[in-house]
Amino acid sequence: MNDENEKLIFFCEECGEKNLVDSDIIKEGRVTFKCAHCNYLNNYPVPGFKNKAN
């Protein structure tokens, strides 16, 4: 797992819509992304995810 350009599904905390997010934006076990539907800035932990770089 954690292949380059892998897309992960995250749901917006504000509107609940599904977002496809590149795995390479997960840094130090957290993901931060702007919802494609409502533009809410989401930021929450991704337990167990290993960073590719480092």
MIKOLSE-342724 format. One record per residue (C-alpha): x, y, z. Coordinates in steps of 0.02 Angstrom, whole numbers, plus 50000, padded with zeros to 5 digits. Each point is the difference from the previous one (the first is absolute). Last residue first. Layout:
# residues N
{{X, Y, Z}} ...
This chain:
# residues 54
{{50594, 50522, 50262}} {{49882, 49999, 49848}} {{49866, 49868, 49978}} {{49909, 50048, 50160}} {{49925, 49854, 50096}} {{49814, 50002, 50037}} {{49952, 49909, 50161}} {{49875, 50129, 50060}} {{49950, 50137, 49876}} {{49972, 50152, 50108}} {{49890, 50150, 49954}} {{50000, 50163, 49905}} {{49857, 50054, 49886}} {{49994, 50174, 49923}} {{49821, 50029, 49942}} {{49990, 50042, 49814}} {{49818, 49940, 49986}} {{50010, 49866, 49862}} {{50184, 49969, 49964}} {{50036, 50000, 50187}} {{50168, 50080, 50040}} {{50129, 49877, 50063}} {{50109, 49967, 50152}} {{50048, 49822, 50043}} {{50096, 49949, 50154}} {{50119, 49855, 50038}} {{50159, 50102, 49988}} {{49952, 50064, 49828}} {{49860, 49933, 49892}} {{50006, 50100, 49837}} {{50082, 49853, 49908}} {{49845, 49893, 50021}} {{49910, 50101, 49867}} {{49823, 50044, 50057}} {{49833, 49948, 49927}} {{49861, 50094, 50091}} {{49831, 49934, 50058}} {{49872, 50126, 50062}} {{49957, 50013, 50186}} {{49968, 50188, 49997}} {{50112, 50062, 50142}} {{50113, 49853, 50048}} {{50031, 49961, 49816}} {{50018, 49815, 49965}} {{50166, 49925, 49949}} {{50031, 49873, 49863}} {{50180, 49957, 49956}} {{50084, 50013, 49832}} {{50170, 49917, 49977}} {{50119, 50109, 49900}} {{50152, 49899, 50058}} {{49951, 49841, 50089}} {{49958, 50009, 50186}} {{49948, 49816, 50001}} 
